[in-house]
Amino acid sequence: MAEREHKHVRVAVIGSGFGGLGAAVRLRRQGITDFVVLERADSVGGTWRDNSYPGCACDVPSHLYSFSFAPNPQWPRNFSGQPHIRAYLERVTDTFGLRPHLRFNSEVHSLRWNGEELHWEVETASGPLTADVVVSATGPLSDPKVPDIPGLDSFPGKVSHSARWDHDYDLRGKRVAMIGTGASAIQIVPAIQPDVERLTLFQRTPPWVLPRADRKISAAEKWLHTKLPVTRAARRGLLWGIRELQVSAFTKRPNELGPIEYLAKNHMKKAVKDPALRAALTPDYRIGCKRILLSNTYYPALAQPNVDVVAAGLKEVRGSTLVGSDGSEAEADAIVFGTGFHVTDMPIAQRVTGADGTTLAEEWKDGMESLRGATAAGFPNFLTIIGPNTGLGNSSMILMIEAQLNYLGDFMRQLDILGGKIALSARPSAVKEWNRKLQQRMERTVWNTGGCDSWYLDANGRNTTVWPGTTSEFKKVTRQVDLAEYEVLRPPRKPVTAPVAAPAEVAA
Ligand SMILES: Cc1cc2nc3c(=O)[nH]c(=O)nc-3n(C[C@H](O)[C@H](O)[C@H](O)COP(=O)(O)OP(=O)(O)OC[C@H]3O[C@@H](n4cnc5c(N)ncnc54)[C@H](O)[C@@H]3O)c2cc1C
């Protein structure tokens, strides 16, 4: 059998969404070209490649939901759709010369720290390699979660998840059951409702939904943003500033969010005239506790005669009959799960084995913990983009990703300054202190006090996903690596073997 090529790189980046591509740009800008981007799929885009369901779009305005170093004056709408965001990421890949670094169909199966050589041994679907540094950008929302529903195997029709849309299956004229009422579901419902025969929405918890200020960006605006970049920067600055001002209500004064609930209720009232349906759609927790959703078409779609809302979760499936936990039954030809992703149990964590021989998943069995959202104790030279407690409730994740790219940049600089074969490993005490402060701040936030059970919280009820501050604060605390928070590892000294004396000399 031919021996597999074994390559060594300075950096292995995993994933080619906003995070992985951003890391690649940052490395190149720092003059580092000895790196690969390992991607399990066959193209770039991450979230925006995998989510192609009808109606898929961002819910943060495009001029903020894009890289500051790769502005796009041509965004077609305030909230651009998936095809445009995916095309944007393809352009970023070309503009910054990233193609030579991409390794598609290279799912990372395992990562093992080698403490003798101070490098990571990486097993991928396209062969093994070793890397001094690993940047994991596998995404917080990239592995779909389907709940374990008794009897689902007995369903004779089509079963799919919002993040794996089958464009060959035609929903027109079918009886469709939509499971879940999160960000994806509320985009899918109005997009398919006019075409399906019957739509049954299984709603465990109703979301708070606000109007979506979406519109086409005019040719004049695009022209202005192209000719006068300062207008585009001002637009981005305004979008960012408004969201920064909202943060303290989420993190310190949830009661200030009360008037927003009034707006949301009014928004519903305009579209839903049936008081019983309105009651079923009205949340019983503080707005902001779960992600606030934006839509002008969700409530009008739910008010249509071909839609039923089952205000209960899906309990079981009996053949083509779906049974709600309130006992109600609905017939369906197709089930669409809009049930989210593995967020607090990041799948890559099971595949990473650190310095002590334990996996990151084992280390995180009581909850994910990192230092500044990036590094974990016992996992040297391993950085995560969008790691624990870096999520946002109200603004663009690209701002957080860019802050983490600064941290990555400084991490690489520190390795260069220290020189030689070297690794940085987060001190357990630093990780502990960072998380103690985080959790202390978390106590007052709407995510912890708002009376809801959301995907922000892990199985122990701990919030290990959201950042309890402004994006500018996160940028500040990730600008530089504080070496006091790290142990500097150097290769163990090889034992010096004493020359063996000749027998005659011994006798003398
Ligand atoms: C439908 C949807 C809408 C969203 N809208 C917004 C929004 O409006 N605003 C906002 O701020 N955020 C939004 N998000 C969150 C979004 O996930 C982030 O904004 C951002 O796109 C994450 O980028 P990423 O690169 O970290 O992860 P992803 O884009 O998820 O990319 C991860 C990549 O890693 C690859 N990968 C995973 N595991 C492996 C492995 N073992 N080996 C090799 N490759 C692997 C995946 O194939 C994928 O390409 C949305 C998410 C979804 C799902």
The ligand as an ORCA input file, in Angstrom:
! r2SCAN-3c Opt
* xyz 0 1
  C     -29.554     30.246      9.303
  C     -28.588     31.056     10.102
  C     -28.656     32.436     10.099
  C     -27.740     33.193     10.838
  N     -27.851     34.550     10.807
  C     -26.994     35.288     11.517
  C     -27.077     36.713     11.515
  O     -27.921     37.291     10.867
  N     -26.206     37.414     12.268
  C     -25.236     36.784     13.015
  O     -24.458     37.466     13.672
  N     -25.123     35.448     13.012
  C     -25.964     34.686     12.298
  N     -25.862     33.319     12.327
  C     -24.790     32.687     13.120
  C     -23.634     32.236     12.201
  O     -23.431     30.892     12.489
  C     -22.390     33.069     12.432
  O     -22.707     34.418     12.198
  C     -21.214     32.736     11.500
  O     -21.647     32.521     10.183
  C     -20.431     31.555     11.999
  O     -19.294     31.402     11.204
  P     -18.245     30.257     11.532
  O     -17.207     30.318     10.491
  O     -17.814     30.342     12.933
  O     -19.075     28.907     11.436
  P     -19.798     28.178     10.157
  O     -20.222     29.223      9.214
  O     -20.770     27.299     10.760
  O     -18.592     27.391      9.509
  C     -18.042     26.243     10.111
  C     -17.376     25.403      9.042
  O     -16.643     24.357      9.653
  C     -16.829     23.158      8.925
  N     -16.570     22.041      9.839
  C     -17.250     21.713     10.959
  N     -16.706     20.630     11.543
  C     -15.664     20.274     10.772
  C     -14.698     19.233     10.867
  N     -14.687     18.335     11.874
  N     -13.734     19.150      9.901
  C     -13.699     20.046      8.879
  N     -14.602     21.046      8.745
  C     -15.565     21.164      9.686
  C     -18.257     23.257      8.445
  O     -18.486     22.418      7.333
  C     -18.365     24.743      8.112
  O     -18.012     25.004      6.786
  C     -26.758     32.542     11.607
  C     -26.699     31.144     11.636
  C     -27.600     30.401     10.896
  C     -27.512     28.892     10.955
*
